[in-house]
Amino acid sequence: MRKVLGSTIFVVVVALIVAGVAYSLNSLARLPGTYTGVKSGTGAVTIHEDIFPFNTCTSDPTNANVDAPFVALHPRYAQCSSSKDNYNWVTYSDPTISAPVNTHVTMEIYNYDSATPILNNYYTEPQGITGGVMTVLFPKQDAKGNLLTSATDSGVGTQTVPVVPGSCQKNASSCFAEYDSIGAPADPKNPFSFTYGPGTNDPATLSVDPNAVSHTFAIHGIASSVSNAQPYLYISVPIMGAQPATVTDPSGNVTTSATDGNPTPPPADAAGMSAAPIITTFSFTTPSQPGSYVWQCFDPCGANFNGFGGPMSTKGYMSGTFTVTAS
């Protein structure tokens, strides 16, 4: 009888601990509204994500990390998504995503964060995406590493992204970083435009240098009886950040941006935010039936053991949900 009673008490205590941990994590979660992207054609949507090294919102006066120049050009981020936001944590802008069935989804991820060497090279190769190819665009720069912008070289690029005042060489009140066209194939002769993945048919570009990876965006099923009955969906893409000053290749050779052809990182503003993002684009098609999936970052950019704590283990920062809806 004592054994049975002891086992029962043990089970109850464990259940309470698990419930307590779950409650604590949920209380820390950042859960803004569902983001459905923008319709870009019949049966097609474009989903935009921004990645920040810290929370930029200005609506909470206690936020010591306010980046007023950045928010002035990106007013959407003036409002905190929740009073529970952690201002020091790296963050994806829209953690709760949905898209209809049989939909061609184009993802464009604007990363304002620097690189963090990834621990598992499995995630350095794009997987599950259309054509097996993702495109990475760096903002164009001159020989001295200065951004080429609409204030300095109007018309140089075919795609522009707003950058913070003060990063433009002509002191413009606002300006736009120059990029190649996001929708066009990357030009192999352009040092600011890259393609990666098995679909490139180039062994040198099958995967991203693990030292250049900043985050990952990986959609996968949930381990449960419900997810086992829903259509399979797996997408995994490495997200590049600012290139490190030096990179060691698999042969042990040390290269720099001057020798490996990679662009130098864009300058940062006074708050530490990159003046212009590194842009990663890719696409995939949603399954023909509804389903509930999760997305995660697998590049450790948090705290505690191996960097997988903090934002990495709290829903809404480096993880979220991806729901495929009936319509």
Backbone bond lengths (Angstrom), bond angles and torsions (degrees), N, CA, C in turn:
res aa  C-N    CA-C-N  psi(-1)  N-CA   C-N-CA  omega(-1)  CA-C   N-CA-C  phi
1 M - - - 1.467 - - 1.526 110.22 -
2 R 1.376 115.34 -42.71 1.463 118.94 179.59 1.527 111.35 -63.23
3 K 1.342 115.22 -37.70 1.473 119.03 178.96 1.517 110.66 -63.16
4 V 1.341 115.29 -43.44 1.463 119.81 179.90 1.521 110.28 -63.48
5 L 1.355 115.41 -45.17 1.448 120.59 -179.98 1.536 110.59 -62.95
6 G 1.347 115.59 -42.73 1.462 119.71 179.31 1.512 111.84 -63.39
7 S 1.332 116.43 -40.68 1.469 120.16 178.76 1.521 110.83 -65.18
8 T 1.332 115.77 -40.08 1.457 120.18 179.83 1.525 110.80 -63.27
9 I 1.346 115.61 -44.79 1.464 119.77 179.64 1.525 110.19 -62.85
10 F 1.347 116.63 -40.46 1.464 120.58 179.78 1.526 111.05 -61.74
11 V 1.332 115.35 -44.33 1.467 119.99 179.88 1.525 110.52 -63.25
12 V 1.338 116.64 -41.62 1.463 120.96 -179.87 1.527 110.70 -63.88
13 V 1.353 115.91 -43.31 1.465 120.30 -179.68 1.529 110.48 -63.01
14 V 1.348 117.09 -45.26 1.460 120.98 178.70 1.525 110.62 -60.93
15 A 1.333 116.65 -42.95 1.464 121.09 179.76 1.525 110.77 -61.80
16 L 1.345 116.67 -40.54 1.457 120.43 178.81 1.520 111.49 -65.60
17 I 1.342 116.11 -39.07 1.464 120.26 178.57 1.524 110.19 -63.79
18 V 1.344 116.20 -47.12 1.465 120.91 179.14 1.523 110.59 -60.22
19 A 1.338 116.02 -44.00 1.461 120.05 179.57 1.524 110.83 -63.87
20 G 1.333 115.94 -38.27 1.462 120.11 178.97 1.508 112.19 -65.08
21 V 1.334 116.08 -43.14 1.458 120.59 178.09 1.524 110.16 -63.45
22 A 1.330 116.31 -44.93 1.469 120.71 179.80 1.523 110.83 -61.69
23 Y 1.338 115.90 -41.29 1.471 119.60 179.30 1.522 111.05 -65.17
24 S 1.334 116.04 -41.55 1.465 120.43 -179.53 1.516 110.85 -63.38
25 L 1.349 116.83 -45.28 1.457 119.86 179.85 1.515 111.48 -64.86
26 N 1.338 116.40 -38.40 1.457 119.64 179.92 1.527 110.83 -68.24
27 S 1.343 116.34 -34.50 1.458 119.59 179.72 1.513 111.63 -68.29
28 L 1.341 116.72 -25.86 1.454 121.16 178.30 1.530 112.29 -88.70
29 A 1.326 116.99 -10.28 1.458 121.26 -173.21 1.520 111.60 -63.90
30 R 1.327 114.55 147.85 1.462 122.44 175.35 1.522 106.25 -107.89
31 L 1.338 117.05 111.88 1.459 120.37 -171.07 1.533 112.14 -129.26
32 P 1.343 117.22 72.83 1.470 119.59 174.60 1.527 110.28 -69.89
33 G 1.327 116.46 176.12 1.459 121.00 -176.56 1.515 113.92 -65.49
34 T 1.321 115.29 164.98 1.462 121.77 -178.60 1.525 110.54 -68.43
35 Y 1.321 115.93 135.46 1.458 122.65 -179.89 1.527 108.43 -107.55
36 T 1.332 117.17 125.65 1.463 121.44 -176.02 1.527 112.76 -108.39
37 G 1.325 117.82 1.08 1.449 120.14 179.32 1.519 112.10 77.15
38 V 1.324 115.71 -167.69 1.462 122.26 -178.11 1.526 108.61 -122.19
39 K 1.331 117.11 129.47 1.456 120.50 178.67 1.520 109.80 -63.10
40 S 1.318 116.52 127.24 1.464 120.84 -176.52 1.524 112.62 -119.04
41 G 1.338 117.03 13.73 1.449 121.77 -179.87 1.513 109.29 154.24
42 T 1.330 116.92 179.54 1.453 120.43 178.00 1.522 109.67 -66.76
43 G 1.320 115.97 120.26 1.458 119.99 179.71 1.514 113.78 67.84
44 A 1.342 116.75 28.37 1.467 119.91 -178.00 1.523 110.24 -142.82
45 V 1.337 115.97 141.72 1.460 121.92 175.13 1.524 109.02 -136.70
46 T 1.317 115.27 154.56 1.462 121.66 173.31 1.517 107.97 -114.37
47 I 1.305 115.63 126.59 1.466 121.47 179.86 1.524 108.58 -111.80
48 H 1.312 114.89 122.87 1.466 121.45 -177.73 1.520 109.78 -105.52
49 E 1.325 116.13 134.43 1.464 121.88 174.85 1.523 108.97 -129.98
50 D 1.318 116.28 139.74 1.456 121.99 170.67 1.524 107.93 -111.43
51 I 1.322 116.71 144.01 1.464 121.41 175.37 1.523 107.80 -119.15
52 F 1.334 115.68 124.62 1.455 120.99 -177.90 1.533 110.81 -115.18
53 P 1.336 117.75 145.26 1.467 119.53 175.48 1.525 112.16 -73.91
54 F 1.340 117.52 -14.83 1.458 122.65 177.09 1.518 108.31 -160.08
55 N 1.324 116.55 163.22 1.458 121.73 -178.28 1.530 109.64 -75.20
56 T 1.321 116.33 128.39 1.467 120.78 -173.58 1.521 114.60 -96.96
57 C 1.323 119.12 -3.58 1.469 120.87 -167.93 1.527 112.55 -61.10
58 T 1.334 115.10 144.82 1.459 122.18 -178.33 1.526 112.47 -108.11
59 S 1.326 117.75 -3.78 1.463 120.07 -174.58 1.519 112.92 -74.23
60 D 1.320 117.63 -14.17 1.458 121.26 176.66 1.524 108.23 -108.17
61 P 1.343 118.53 112.94 1.465 120.81 -176.53 1.526 113.87 -65.27
62 T 1.343 117.04 -13.15 1.463 119.32 179.15 1.523 112.28 -84.83
63 N 1.335 117.05 -4.36 1.456 120.62 -179.35 1.531 109.81 -74.83
64 A 1.319 115.29 107.85 1.469 120.63 -177.92 1.520 112.27 -76.98
65 N 1.345 117.24 -12.26 1.457 120.88 -176.41 1.527 113.39 -99.15
66 V 1.318 116.81 17.17 1.463 120.01 -178.80 1.533 110.44 -54.57
67 D 1.339 114.85 131.70 1.460 121.19 177.87 1.523 106.36 -116.71
68 A 1.331 116.59 80.54 1.454 122.01 -171.67 1.530 113.76 -57.87
69 P 1.340 120.20 -43.73 1.474 118.84 178.91 1.523 112.74 -60.77
70 F 1.348 117.40 -39.63 1.460 120.31 179.06 1.524 110.51 -65.18
71 V 1.333 116.70 -46.73 1.458 120.72 -177.73 1.530 110.98 -64.60
72 A 1.333 117.53 -31.08 1.461 120.70 179.86 1.527 111.03 -60.80
73 L 1.342 117.06 -33.69 1.461 120.53 178.75 1.528 112.04 -95.51
74 H 1.326 117.34 -8.61 1.467 121.97 178.82 1.528 107.80 -131.39
75 P 1.344 118.25 66.71 1.470 121.23 -172.13 1.511 114.84 -59.79
76 R 1.330 116.34 -19.56 1.463 117.96 178.41 1.529 111.37 -57.86
77 Y 1.335 116.71 -30.79 1.454 120.53 -175.00 1.527 112.88 -93.52
78 A 1.328 116.67 12.97 1.460 119.43 175.60 1.524 110.70 -71.04
79 Q 1.338 116.53 -30.04 1.452 121.15 -178.47 1.528 110.70 -96.09
80 C 1.320 115.90 130.63 1.463 119.59 174.19 1.526 108.29 -66.60
81 S 1.315 117.07 144.37 1.460 119.37 -179.81 1.520 111.15 -73.83
82 S 1.331 116.66 -22.69 1.459 120.89 -177.61 1.522 108.46 -162.67
83 S 1.333 115.64 152.61 1.464 119.47 176.45 1.523 111.18 -68.12
84 K 1.342 115.99 -11.47 1.467 120.90 -179.03 1.525 112.61 -92.21
85 D 1.326 117.23 1.16 1.464 119.66 -177.67 1.526 111.17 -56.56
86 N 1.321 115.76 137.74 1.459 121.41 173.12 1.525 107.32 -96.60
87 Y 1.315 117.20 115.04 1.451 121.31 -172.77 1.531 113.71 -71.73
88 N 1.308 116.78 -16.67 1.467 119.75 -177.00 1.525 113.20 -93.86
89 W 1.323 117.78 -6.74 1.457 120.54 -172.81 1.522 112.19 -92.97
90 V 1.324 114.64 140.49 1.463 120.82 173.67 1.532 108.11 -64.19
91 T 1.333 116.29 142.88 1.467 119.68 -166.35 1.526 113.16 -145.02
92 Y 1.345 116.45 135.50 1.466 121.99 164.35 1.520 107.11 -83.62
93 S 1.328 117.39 140.20 1.464 120.31 -173.56 1.525 113.59 -66.99
94 D 1.335 117.93 -37.72 1.470 120.91 -174.29 1.524 110.45 -130.26
95 P 1.335 117.14 93.78 1.462 119.34 -176.21 1.524 115.11 -79.56
96 T 1.328 117.60 -20.65 1.463 120.85 -177.30 1.525 108.75 -108.38
97 I 1.338 116.30 107.92 1.469 121.62 -171.26 1.529 109.81 -122.63
98 S 1.335 116.51 147.35 1.463 120.23 172.36 1.517 109.58 -143.54
99 A 1.322 115.59 153.23 1.464 122.74 176.70 1.525 108.04 -150.55
100 P 1.343 118.64 149.05 1.470 121.05 -179.14 1.531 112.16 -70.22
101 V 1.313 115.88 166.94 1.468 122.07 175.15 1.533 109.58 -65.31
102 N 1.316 115.89 156.64 1.476 122.85 175.65 1.536 112.41 50.93
103 T 1.300 115.47 41.98 1.463 120.19 -176.95 1.520 110.70 -115.91
104 H 1.332 115.27 135.21 1.463 120.40 175.36 1.527 107.56 -82.26
105 V 1.313 116.35 112.49 1.458 122.18 -176.56 1.528 109.47 -101.73
106 T 1.314 115.89 124.63 1.461 120.96 172.23 1.522 107.85 -105.76
107 M 1.305 115.74 120.78 1.458 121.09 177.99 1.520 109.16 -98.58
108 E 1.323 116.59 133.67 1.454 121.38 170.43 1.526 107.29 -127.15
109 I 1.322 115.06 116.95 1.460 120.98 -175.31 1.523 108.95 -113.33
110 Y 1.319 115.96 116.88 1.462 122.75 179.57 1.527 107.56 -97.66
111 N 1.316 116.41 112.52 1.457 120.54 -175.72 1.527 111.26 -105.21
112 Y 1.322 116.46 119.76 1.459 123.14 178.23 1.533 111.20 -101.27
113 D 1.322 116.66 7.66 1.468 121.22 -176.26 1.526 110.46 -102.96
114 S 1.312 116.24 158.93 1.463 121.51 -179.44 1.521 110.84 -85.13
115 A 1.316 116.70 175.72 1.468 122.44 -178.06 1.524 111.46 -77.02
116 T 1.335 115.34 146.38 1.462 123.43 172.58 1.520 106.39 -133.02
117 P 1.327 120.10 115.18 1.468 120.89 -176.79 1.525 111.74 -51.97
118 I 1.329 116.09 129.65 1.462 120.74 -177.74 1.529 110.06 -82.64
119 L 1.331 117.05 148.60 1.463 121.50 -176.15 1.526 112.72 -89.66
120 N 1.339 116.95 -23.91 1.464 120.97 -176.08 1.528 108.96 -121.94
121 N 1.328 116.34 108.07 1.466 120.48 -176.18 1.523 113.82 -65.90
122 Y 1.330 117.42 -10.37 1.464 120.65 176.27 1.527 110.62 -56.25
123 Y 1.330 116.46 -32.07 1.461 120.84 -175.71 1.520 113.23 -91.00
124 T 1.321 118.01 6.97 1.472 119.85 178.38 1.523 112.27 -86.54
125 E 1.334 117.99 -8.97 1.461 121.72 179.96 1.521 110.84 -108.68
126 P 1.333 118.60 127.81 1.464 120.53 176.89 1.536 110.80 -59.74
127 Q 1.330 116.45 138.06 1.459 121.30 -177.33 1.529 110.60 -139.44
128 G 1.333 115.89 140.43 1.456 121.56 172.48 1.507 115.85 79.02
129 I 1.339 118.22 7.97 1.466 120.04 -175.75 1.525 111.28 -101.58
130 T 1.308 116.56 163.24 1.453 122.42 -177.85 1.528 111.05 -58.86
131 G 1.324 116.16 125.58 1.456 120.91 179.01 1.510 114.50 70.66
132 G 1.333 116.81 -2.70 1.455 120.32 -178.87 1.516 113.78 69.13
133 V 1.331 117.84 18.29 1.463 121.00 -174.13 1.518 111.60 -127.74
134 M 1.323 115.60 133.12 1.460 121.17 169.80 1.529 108.26 -117.32
135 T 1.327 115.60 154.33 1.456 121.55 -179.62 1.524 109.59 -114.15
136 V 1.328 116.06 136.29 1.461 121.58 177.56 1.519 108.47 -121.24
137 L 1.328 116.24 125.88 1.459 121.82 179.85 1.523 110.60 -116.91
138 F 1.319 115.14 129.62 1.456 121.47 173.38 1.525 108.50 -102.76
139 P 1.328 117.25 146.65 1.470 118.50 176.41 1.522 109.90 -63.28
140 K 1.310 115.96 140.81 1.460 119.90 -176.99 1.532 110.88 -71.29
141 Q 1.325 114.92 142.57 1.455 121.50 -178.92 1.522 109.96 -136.00
142 D 1.338 114.94 158.22 1.462 118.35 176.58 1.529 109.72 -85.81
143 A 1.317 116.21 -176.01 1.464 120.61 -175.78 1.524 113.06 -62.70
144 K 1.330 116.88 -20.17 1.459 120.82 -179.63 1.523 112.52 -95.95
145 G 1.324 116.47 2.18 1.454 119.81 179.30 1.512 114.56 88.26
146 N 1.330 118.14 8.43 1.462 121.15 176.80 1.525 110.20 -79.85
147 L 1.326 116.28 140.22 1.461 119.91 177.80 1.518 111.08 -62.15
148 L 1.330 116.32 137.14 1.458 120.99 168.69 1.521 106.18 -89.08
149 T 1.302 116.32 121.54 1.454 121.27 -174.71 1.520 110.57 -130.93
150 S 1.330 114.87 173.84 1.454 119.82 177.93 1.520 110.88 -66.11
151 A 1.336 116.97 -17.32 1.455 120.36 178.21 1.522 111.90 -84.14
152 T 1.329 116.04 -19.20 1.462 119.00 -176.75 1.521 113.02 -113.76
153 D 1.329 117.51 -35.45 1.467 121.58 -177.66 1.521 109.41 -142.95
154 S 1.279 116.78 64.78 1.458 121.01 -177.29 1.523 110.67 -57.39
155 G 1.327 115.48 129.83 1.454 120.57 177.02 1.510 114.00 93.33
156 V 1.333 117.74 -3.26 1.468 119.43 179.93 1.519 110.60 -65.36
157 G 1.322 116.61 -44.33 1.458 120.54 -178.76 1.511 111.53 -103.32
158 T 1.319 116.30 168.74 1.459 120.47 179.14 1.520 111.04 -109.25
159 Q 1.324 116.87 1.74 1.455 122.06 177.19 1.520 107.17 -138.33
160 T 1.325 117.62 134.52 1.449 120.20 179.80 1.520 110.90 -124.82
161 V 1.323 115.71 148.01 1.458 123.24 178.13 1.520 107.71 -133.19
162 P 1.335 118.96 131.74 1.463 119.72 -178.85 1.518 112.25 -62.68
163 V 1.325 116.15 140.04 1.462 121.52 177.08 1.523 108.37 -123.28
164 V 1.314 116.90 162.65 1.463 120.70 -174.18 1.526 111.31 -70.94
165 P 1.335 117.79 142.24 1.458 120.60 175.61 1.526 109.82 -57.14
166 G 1.329 115.85 146.24 1.454 119.88 -179.18 1.506 112.17 101.81
167 S 1.346 116.84 -21.39 1.458 119.89 178.21 1.527 110.82 -91.48
168 C 1.330 116.48 -6.68 1.453 120.75 178.77 1.527 109.49 -90.91
169 Q 1.314 115.43 134.94 1.454 119.69 -172.64 1.535 113.45 -68.72
170 K 1.329 116.74 -17.08 1.465 118.63 -178.48 1.525 111.70 -106.16
171 N 1.340 115.91 18.92 1.464 122.07 176.06 1.523 112.88 55.17
172 A 1.309 116.08 39.16 1.464 120.11 177.20 1.530 109.42 -68.30
173 S 1.321 116.99 148.54 1.461 119.96 179.08 1.523 110.53 -66.54
174 S 1.304 116.08 -29.28 1.457 121.46 172.38 1.523 107.57 -154.59
175 C 1.309 116.20 149.19 1.456 119.37 178.85 1.517 109.39 -150.94
176 F 1.324 116.67 175.71 1.446 121.30 -174.00 1.520 110.02 -133.18
177 A 1.329 115.89 130.91 1.460 120.30 177.84 1.516 109.59 -71.02
178 E 1.315 116.07 145.90 1.461 122.02 -178.30 1.525 110.88 -95.13
179 Y 1.338 116.18 134.82 1.463 123.54 177.34 1.528 108.66 -134.94
180 D 1.326 115.96 167.36 1.445 119.79 167.05 1.522 108.53 -72.06
181 S 1.310 117.59 166.84 1.452 121.00 177.27 1.518 109.81 -62.73
182 I 1.337 116.13 128.69 1.465 120.60 -178.59 1.525 110.61 -66.15
183 G 1.340 116.97 -32.69 1.452 119.32 -176.18 1.511 114.84 -81.94
184 A 1.340 117.48 -10.41 1.465 120.53 -175.76 1.531 110.80 -93.71
185 P 1.330 117.14 153.82 1.474 119.46 175.46 1.519 110.19 -59.74
186 A 1.320 115.86 145.91 1.457 119.89 -179.79 1.526 110.42 -68.06
187 D 1.310 115.67 144.35 1.455 122.03 179.85 1.526 109.25 -92.14
188 P 1.349 118.53 114.55 1.471 120.18 -177.49 1.518 113.39 -61.96
189 K 1.337 117.32 -18.08 1.458 120.35 -179.89 1.535 111.77 -89.87
190 N 1.319 115.66 -6.83 1.462 119.75 -178.86 1.529 108.83 -94.58
191 P 1.332 119.65 117.93 1.462 121.31 -176.65 1.516 114.77 -70.19
192 F 1.346 117.93 -1.83 1.453 120.46 179.51 1.520 112.26 -111.50
193 S 1.333 117.29 9.67 1.456 121.49 -178.28 1.531 109.18 -133.94
194 F 1.347 116.33 126.57 1.453 120.83 -175.05 1.527 110.93 -133.85
195 T 1.328 116.87 150.86 1.464 121.54 169.85 1.521 108.72 -123.93
196 Y 1.339 115.90 144.63 1.462 121.64 -179.48 1.522 109.91 -137.00
197 G 1.326 115.50 151.81 1.449 121.02 174.81 1.510 112.46 126.75
198 P 1.339 116.99 162.82 1.467 120.94 178.79 1.518 112.97 -56.59
199 G 1.327 117.28 -28.63 1.458 120.53 -178.14 1.513 114.39 -70.10
200 T 1.338 118.02 -8.96 1.461 120.08 178.22 1.522 111.52 -77.50
201 N 1.348 116.40 -16.55 1.476 121.85 -176.29 1.528 111.85 56.30
202 D 1.320 115.41 28.23 1.460 121.22 179.04 1.529 108.04 -127.48
203 P 1.333 117.84 110.87 1.475 120.56 -177.88 1.526 112.98 -55.05
204 A 1.322 116.73 -27.98 1.462 120.25 -177.34 1.522 112.80 -73.20
205 T 1.348 116.41 -17.94 1.464 119.12 -176.76 1.531 112.18 -121.10
206 L 1.318 117.04 22.78 1.458 119.71 177.28 1.522 110.97 -63.68
207 S 1.325 116.30 -35.63 1.453 120.57 -176.85 1.516 110.38 -140.32
208 V 1.323 114.90 166.52 1.456 122.36 179.89 1.529 108.71 -90.63
209 D 1.316 116.95 143.20 1.454 121.72 174.88 1.538 108.53 -53.04
210 P 1.331 118.87 123.79 1.471 120.29 -177.41 1.525 113.29 -58.32
211 N 1.340 117.41 -25.43 1.459 120.23 178.25 1.516 112.70 -77.56
212 A 1.337 116.66 -14.23 1.464 120.86 -178.70 1.521 112.12 -98.91
213 V 1.353 117.64 -6.25 1.464 121.05 -179.37 1.528 109.59 -75.23
214 S 1.308 115.94 136.11 1.460 121.89 178.80 1.528 110.65 -104.72
215 H 1.340 115.74 -44.35 1.468 122.51 179.42 1.522 108.33 -151.21
216 T 1.307 117.66 179.40 1.462 121.34 169.82 1.526 107.63 -132.57
217 F 1.326 115.37 158.82 1.463 121.23 172.60 1.519 105.22 -125.93
218 A 1.340 116.44 107.21 1.465 121.40 -175.49 1.520 109.78 -127.20
219 I 1.340 116.40 120.00 1.463 122.57 176.10 1.522 107.97 -100.09
220 H 1.331 116.57 133.56 1.465 119.51 178.60 1.522 110.01 -153.55
221 G 1.314 116.10 168.70 1.444 121.63 -179.47 1.511 111.89 -73.52
222 I 1.328 115.34 169.03 1.459 122.24 178.15 1.518 107.74 -102.54
223 A 1.313 116.62 132.95 1.467 120.88 -177.33 1.523 110.36 -72.78
224 S 1.315 116.12 90.85 1.463 121.54 177.58 1.517 108.53 -161.47
225 S 1.318 116.24 168.69 1.458 119.66 179.77 1.519 110.92 -64.50
226 V 1.336 116.66 -29.90 1.466 120.10 179.99 1.518 110.03 -67.91
227 S 1.358 116.60 -47.86 1.460 119.00 -177.51 1.518 111.84 -67.78
228 N 1.333 116.83 -27.47 1.461 119.09 179.31 1.524 111.69 -65.53
229 A 1.328 116.39 -22.78 1.461 120.30 -177.85 1.524 112.02 -92.60
230 Q 1.313 117.98 -7.79 1.460 120.55 -177.52 1.522 110.20 -97.37
231 P 1.331 117.42 164.34 1.459 120.25 -178.14 1.536 112.30 -60.78
232 Y 1.303 114.40 148.41 1.467 120.51 178.93 1.527 109.45 -72.61
233 L 1.325 115.98 137.33 1.463 121.25 174.43 1.521 108.39 -148.73
234 Y 1.319 115.73 120.72 1.457 119.95 176.82 1.526 109.23 -140.84
235 I 1.307 115.88 119.64 1.456 123.34 177.74 1.524 106.94 -128.78
236 S 1.313 117.54 133.64 1.463 119.73 176.44 1.524 109.18 -144.62
237 V 1.318 115.62 124.15 1.463 120.96 -177.77 1.529 109.60 -137.11
238 P 1.336 117.59 130.76 1.465 119.63 173.82 1.523 109.75 -78.07
239 I 1.307 116.55 140.13 1.457 122.08 179.01 1.532 108.02 -108.98
240 M 1.334 115.62 118.77 1.450 119.70 -177.71 1.525 111.23 -80.10
241 G 1.331 114.74 148.73 1.451 121.04 174.93 1.511 109.30 -116.69
242 A 1.306 115.64 -161.36 1.455 119.80 176.62 1.526 108.78 -63.12
243 Q 1.313 116.34 132.29 1.454 120.14 -178.59 1.522 110.62 -64.97
244 P 1.333 118.19 140.36 1.467 119.32 174.64 1.524 109.91 -67.25
245 A 1.310 115.91 160.49 1.468 119.71 -179.05 1.515 111.04 -61.26
246 T 1.339 116.51 -36.44 1.463 120.49 177.33 1.512 109.61 -133.47
247 V 1.307 116.27 149.00 1.461 122.51 179.18 1.523 108.60 -131.37
248 T 1.327 116.27 134.77 1.462 120.68 176.14 1.514 108.75 -100.36
249 D 1.334 117.01 120.73 1.455 120.25 -178.33 1.530 109.88 -80.40
250 P 1.372 117.94 172.90 1.464 120.74 -177.50 1.526 113.98 -57.69
251 S 1.323 117.62 -22.72 1.466 120.58 179.68 1.523 112.44 -87.51
252 G 1.324 116.24 -0.93 1.452 119.62 179.28 1.517 114.03 90.11
253 N 1.335 117.31 4.71 1.455 120.32 179.25 1.528 110.11 -81.14
254 V 1.307 116.18 135.83 1.457 120.94 179.37 1.523 108.96 -95.79
255 T 1.331 115.74 125.51 1.460 120.72 179.45 1.515 109.65 -121.96
256 T 1.306 116.27 162.69 1.458 122.14 176.18 1.516 108.35 -127.27
257 S 1.333 115.76 175.10 1.462 119.12 -179.75 1.520 111.37 -62.16
258 A 1.329 116.82 -20.83 1.468 119.91 179.31 1.520 112.15 -79.56
259 T 1.341 116.86 -21.41 1.460 119.75 -176.36 1.511 113.77 -111.46
260 D 1.337 117.75 -22.10 1.464 118.10 -176.50 1.522 113.32 -101.25
261 G 1.336 117.38 -0.47 1.459 120.19 177.20 1.509 114.51 83.09
262 N 1.347 118.02 -5.34 1.452 120.05 179.49 1.525 110.62 -77.75
263 P 1.328 117.17 145.31 1.461 119.33 -179.95 1.524 111.14 -73.81
264 T 1.319 116.27 157.20 1.453 120.17 173.84 1.521 108.61 -75.53
265 P 1.330 118.17 155.51 1.462 119.81 -178.59 1.525 111.04 -67.88
266 P 1.333 116.96 153.37 1.464 118.90 177.60 1.518 110.01 -69.02
267 P 1.325 117.97 154.02 1.464 119.72 177.93 1.518 110.86 -66.70
268 A 1.314 116.23 159.66 1.461 121.51 178.87 1.521 110.07 -107.15
269 D 1.342 115.38 158.53 1.456 118.82 176.48 1.531 109.36 -84.21
270 A 1.320 116.40 -175.29 1.460 120.47 -174.93 1.530 112.51 -64.54
271 A 1.330 116.93 -25.95 1.463 120.58 -179.67 1.522 113.04 -86.16
272 G 1.342 116.97 -6.87 1.455 120.09 179.57 1.510 114.61 97.90
273 M 1.342 117.44 5.23 1.463 121.16 177.10 1.524 109.43 -84.98
274 S 1.334 117.59 134.63 1.458 119.68 176.19 1.517 109.72 -56.72
275 A 1.331 116.10 136.44 1.459 120.07 -177.79 1.520 111.65 -64.23
276 A 1.326 117.05 -30.51 1.461 121.56 178.49 1.524 107.99 -142.86
277 P 1.321 118.12 145.51 1.464 120.23 -175.43 1.520 113.58 -81.93
278 I 1.328 115.54 161.10 1.462 122.34 165.13 1.532 104.94 -90.58
279 I 1.326 117.76 128.09 1.465 122.06 -171.56 1.527 110.79 -106.89
280 T 1.319 116.19 124.49 1.467 122.06 176.60 1.521 108.78 -114.97
281 T 1.330 117.34 128.55 1.461 121.03 178.44 1.523 110.36 -127.21
282 F 1.326 115.96 145.18 1.463 122.81 177.03 1.512 107.65 -163.14
283 S 1.312 117.30 171.40 1.461 119.96 -178.91 1.526 110.79 -143.88
284 F 1.332 115.19 162.55 1.466 123.01 176.15 1.518 108.11 -161.25
285 T 1.317 116.99 169.10 1.460 122.09 179.63 1.519 109.73 -114.59
286 T 1.306 116.71 132.54 1.460 120.47 179.79 1.528 110.67 -71.24
287 P 1.339 118.04 155.67 1.469 121.11 179.17 1.530 112.48 -62.44
288 S 1.316 115.53 168.62 1.465 121.64 -178.39 1.523 112.94 -84.09
289 Q 1.332 116.90 -3.92 1.456 120.99 177.90 1.526 109.18 -129.38
290 P 1.333 117.04 152.45 1.470 119.68 179.23 1.525 111.81 -62.71
291 G 1.316 115.68 156.26 1.459 120.43 178.23 1.520 111.04 -169.20
292 S 1.317 115.95 160.31 1.465 122.08 178.82 1.522 109.07 -116.45
293 Y 1.328 115.99 124.43 1.458 121.89 -175.90 1.528 109.48 -130.90
294 V 1.289 115.84 170.20 1.457 120.48 174.47 1.522 108.84 -120.88
295 W 1.321 116.88 155.01 1.458 120.73 170.08 1.530 107.73 -121.32
296 Q 1.313 115.55 149.47 1.453 120.63 -177.10 1.524 111.45 -145.87
297 C 1.310 114.45 156.37 1.460 121.67 167.52 1.522 106.83 -99.71
298 F 1.332 116.86 134.27 1.457 121.19 179.92 1.528 112.40 -114.26
299 D 1.323 116.04 16.29 1.460 120.02 174.85 1.530 107.01 -102.29
300 P 1.329 118.44 116.09 1.472 120.32 -171.83 1.526 113.43 -64.98
301 C 1.320 116.35 110.13 1.460 120.77 -179.01 1.520 110.40 -129.36
302 G 1.344 116.16 22.44 1.460 120.57 -178.00 1.513 112.37 -112.03
303 A 1.310 115.82 -142.65 1.460 121.85 -176.19 1.520 110.09 -118.37
304 N 1.334 115.14 -178.10 1.464 123.74 174.74 1.531 112.49 62.75
305 F 1.343 117.41 -148.62 1.457 121.61 -169.81 1.524 112.24 -60.70
306 N 1.325 115.86 118.73 1.469 122.64 178.15 1.528 113.63 55.41
307 G 1.314 117.65 17.70 1.461 120.57 177.14 1.513 115.10 78.29
308 F 1.332 118.16 18.29 1.465 120.39 -176.98 1.530 113.15 -101.59
309 G 1.332 117.45 14.14 1.456 120.26 176.41 1.519 111.12 -99.06
310 G 1.329 116.48 -170.62 1.462 121.39 177.93 1.511 112.41 60.65
311 P 1.341 119.43 -121.70 1.463 121.64 -177.01 1.524 113.33 -64.44
312 M 1.337 116.67 -23.54 1.469 119.56 179.92 1.524 111.82 -72.04
313 S 1.320 117.10 -25.64 1.464 120.15 -175.70 1.529 112.33 -112.07
314 T 1.330 117.10 10.35 1.460 121.08 -179.49 1.520 109.77 -119.48
315 K 1.307 116.07 122.93 1.456 121.49 -176.17 1.528 111.42 -59.58
316 G 1.331 115.36 134.69 1.449 120.49 176.26 1.509 114.82 106.20
317 Y 1.318 117.45 -8.06 1.460 121.22 178.74 1.525 109.96 -109.25
318 M 1.323 116.63 -72.77 1.456 121.30 178.06 1.526 111.46 -109.02
319 S 1.308 116.61 21.67 1.473 121.73 174.51 1.526 108.07 -158.47
320 G 1.320 115.27 161.43 1.450 120.38 179.92 1.516 110.33 -172.63
321 T 1.314 117.04 -158.60 1.461 121.44 -178.10 1.531 110.11 -121.75
322 F 1.326 114.69 150.90 1.457 122.22 173.89 1.520 106.48 -131.14
323 T 1.328 116.54 112.07 1.460 121.62 -175.75 1.535 110.19 -109.38
324 V 1.310 116.42 130.11 1.467 121.63 174.54 1.522 106.64 -97.47
325 T 1.332 116.21 116.86 1.446 121.88 -173.80 1.541 111.50 -98.63
326 A 1.330 115.51 164.76 1.463 120.45 -177.77 1.526 111.38 -68.00
327 S 1.328 117.63 -30.29 1.464 120.03 179.84 1.520 109.50 -155.60
